[in-house]
Amino acid sequence: MSEIKNVTVGKDDEAIRLDRWFARHYPALKNGQLQRLIRGKNIRVNQARTSADYRLKEGDVIRIPPMNIGAKDNLPSQLSKADIEFMQSLVIYKDESVIVLNKPAGIAVQGGSKTQRHIDGMLDALRFGKDEKPHLVHRLDKDTSGVLVIGRTANAAARLAECFKSRSAQKIYWAVVVGKPKLLSGKINAPLSKLSNVQGGEQMKVDYDNGQRAQTLYRTIDSLSKKASWLEMAPLTGRTHQLRVHCATMNTPIVGDAKYGGEQSVSLGLEHERKMHLHARAISLPHPVKGTLCVTAELPKHMKETFDFLGFDETASTNAFDYFKKDE
């Protein structure tokens, strides 16, 4: 880029912060460089001095000074036919603003040093004719299946992300656990903090002295004697591994969750007991354009087979959102 440009903000970029707008459109521009340009009044909005946290409006004009970087390459990444078909097979809801996936267990949402194949890296498969690549707005653990919401535009993604941040998104999870809770329903209030020096990724612990607030509503839908139970849960907070730790705290670890349940989590003799039996079943949240978005995700194959083996009937759960709303 060799001359001053004036860029008009479109509808899809409305309501996002100025620094995030640059991160999306000029990813090669480092944050330190951006801050210096803003402080030096080289970057302006509507010809006036601005700040990094300014939230853009449709029609705003951004003054962009000469910079030795290129604009964002918005061409789709090269995905295999198999990856494209895989990603599109996960779609359970789609409109002009939102896509919802039923994420399988075993695939990460985002990449890392040892994770090359992940949902975020294959989002180009979900453009469906749009120029813009879809955006993640929240996460699920690698081994957790179920509802994953994607924003189709930057504006929709910003509004959806705010729903998760403000806790206006209601989530329902299903889990098969070892044992049976002493209280068949209630609220788990157990603050969490990170364990340090743990091999094999993040691990959390209950910490009543210094932990962050963590609350989960739950009810037992069905059980097989005291050997295994089907729990329905509604997290009121969104801490890392919250549901997994809270289930283990009740001495009913989630089937397949060796990290928090140890050998107890694989003690039932089930065919798929080494796979995580935690599923993001449903979500309800304000739609970025109008109304309410409410989507339900079918159980993954391994949990369906476990349900059949244990004699659990999926139709036994009704009115989950209404049930938990009265107990918040």
Secondary structure, DSSP 8 states (H G I E B T S, - for coil): --S-EEEE--GGGTTSBHHHHHHHH-TTS-HHHHHHHHHTT-SEETTB---TT-B--TT-EEEE---SS-----S-----HHHHHHHHHTEEEE-SSEEEEEE-TT-BSS-BTTB-SBSGGGGGGG-TT-SS--EE-----TT-EEEEEEESSHHHHHHHHHHHHTT-SEEEEEEEEES--SSSEEEEE--EEE-SS-SSS--EEE-TTT-B--EEEEEEEEEETTTEEEEEEEESS--TTHHHHHHHHTT--BTT-HHHHGGGGG-S--TTTTS--EEEEEEEEE-SSSSEEEEE----HHHHHHHHHHT--GGG---HHHHHHTT-
